[in-house]
Amino acid sequence: MVATAELPATTIHGLRHTHATILMNNGIPVKAIAERLGNTPEMIHTTYGHVLKEMEAQAVSVFSESLNAIGAKSGASI
């Protein structure tokens, strides 16, 4: 089936990692992913920490771009 669909060969473990990474990259909460995979949130953080760091960098970038778009010189003022 993999050859017919011209997909790269992978293991079940690889599919599990791909599944979790796709969910994380699409903003699914870590707790929901942990429950889906039968893990703890701590285990998800440990195993997929690199993805979480990438998401944090993206969040900082999006926030900075938003501030620039509205012409803010610094953080929010009260």
Residue, then its C-alpha position, 0 to 999 in steps of 0.5 A: m500500500v505504501a509503495t502504491a501510494e508512493l509514500p516514504a517507508t516509515t514505522i508505526h512509531g514514526l507515524r505516531h510522531t508524525h501524528a503528534t507533530i501535526l496536531m501540535n503544529n495545528g494548535i491542539p492542546v498538549k493535554a488533548i494530544a497526551e490523552r489521544l496517545g495514551n501519554t502524560p502531558e509531561m511525556i509529550h513535552t519531553t518527547y516533542g519539546h523541539v516542536l514546542k520551541e518552534m511554536e513559541a518562536q512562531a508565537v513571538s514572531v506573530f505577536s511582534e508583527s502584530l505590534n508593528a502592524i498597529g504601530a506600537k512602539s512597545g508593549a501594551s499600555i494601560 
